[in-house]
Amino acid sequence: MELVYTDLENGVRKVDLKGRLDIEGADAIDLKFTAISATARAFVVVDLSEVDFIASLGIATLVRNAKAARLRAGNLVLLNPQPNVAKVLASTRIDQVLRVCSDLQQACAVVLGGAPLA
């Protein structure tokens, strides 16, 4: 699992994940992901477009960091998951807890505005 992040001009931190977000993948990124998304007030968009598999531990990593971001008056949304990953998010109903967006502009607006789930 690879993790790269970019701070956008609008104050949003875009985190790009690539690979399998399974036990090994979640373990590989956990500390760095927590450090960049949950240790200070942050507005984070997590790009899942290059994540080809997600397991329960990967979902737990996303949810835990989203909760931590919200406790610090920040927010975290998911961006553009592949169809198989989106299906897992929907079947576990995580998409009802974490907002999932299909494009970066929408994701930035949601993460900055704290728009509730539809």
C-alpha positions in Angstrom: 0.0 0.0 0.0 1.3 3.4 -1.0 0.3 6.7 0.6 1.1 10.1 -0.9 -0.5 13.4 0.1 -0.7 16.9 -1.2 -1.9 20.1 0.5 -4.2 21.9 -2.0 -4.5 25.7 -2.1 -8.0 25.6 -0.6 -6.7 24.1 2.6 -7.7 20.5 1.8 -5.2 17.7 2.3 -5.6 15.2 -0.6 -4.4 11.7 0.4 -3.8 9.3 -2.5 -3.9 5.6 -1.6 -2.7 2.9 -4.0 -2.8 -0.8 -3.6 -4.7 -3.2 -1.4 -6.2 -1.8 1.8 -6.2 -5.2 3.6 -4.4 -6.2 6.8 -0.9 -5.6 5.5 -1.9 -2.5 3.6 -3.7 -0.9 6.5 -0.7 -1.7 8.8 1.7 -0.2 6.3 -0.1 3.2 6.2 -1.7 3.4 9.6 0.8 5.6 11.5 1.5 8.0 8.6 -2.2 8.2 7.7 -3.1 9.0 11.3 -0.3 11.6 11.5 -1.5 13.5 8.4 -5.3 13.2 8.9 -6.1 13.1 12.6 -3.5 14.8 14.7 -4.6 18.4 14.0 -7.6 20.1 12.5 -7.6 18.8 9.0 -9.9 18.7 6.0 -9.0 15.4 4.2 -10.0 14.0 0.9 -8.9 10.3 0.6 -8.6 9.3 -3.1 -9.5 5.6 -3.4 -9.3 5.5 -7.2 -6.2 3.3 -7.1 -7.3 1.1 -4.2 -8.2 -2.3 -5.8 -9.3 -4.1 -2.6 -10.5 -3.0 0.8 -10.9 -5.3 3.9 -12.5 -4.7 7.3 -9.2 -3.4 8.8 -8.9 -0.9 6.0 -12.4 0.3 6.6 -11.7 0.6 10.3 -8.6 2.7 9.5 -10.7 5.1 7.4 -13.5 5.4 10.0 -11.2 5.8 13.0 -9.3 8.7 11.3 -12.6 10.3 10.1 -13.8 10.3 13.7 -10.5 11.7 15.0 -10.7 14.5 12.3 -14.2 15.4 13.4 -13.2 15.5 17.0 -10.7 18.2 16.0 -13.4 20.1 14.0 -12.1 18.8 10.7 -13.6 16.4 8.2 -12.7 13.5 6.0 -14.4 12.3 2.8 -13.7 9.5 0.3 -13.1 10.1 -3.3 -13.8 8.0 -6.4 -13.6 4.4 -5.2 -13.3 1.7 -7.8 -16.6 -0.2 -8.3 -15.5 -3.2 -6.2 -14.4 -1.0 -3.4 -17.6 1.1 -3.6 -19.6 -2.1 -3.4 -17.8 -3.1 -0.2 -18.4 0.4 1.3 -22.1 0.2 0.4 -22.6 -3.4 1.6 -21.0 -2.5 5.0 -23.0 0.8 5.1 -19.8 2.8 5.6 -20.9 5.0 2.8 -23.7 6.1 5.3 -21.0 7.2 7.8 -18.4 8.6 5.5 -19.3 10.8 2.5 -18.2 9.3 -0.8 -17.8 11.7 -3.7 -17.2 11.2 -7.4 -15.0 14.2 -8.2 -12.4 16.3 -6.5 -14.3 19.6 -6.7 -17.4 18.0 -5.0 -15.2 16.3 -2.4 -13.5 19.6 -1.5 -16.8 21.4 -1.2 -18.2 18.6 1.0 -15.1 18.3 3.2 -14.8 22.1 3.8 -18.6 22.7 4.2 -19.2 19.6 6.4 -22.2 18.8 4.3 -24.3 16.0 5.8 -24.9 12.8 4.1 -27.7 12.9 1.6 
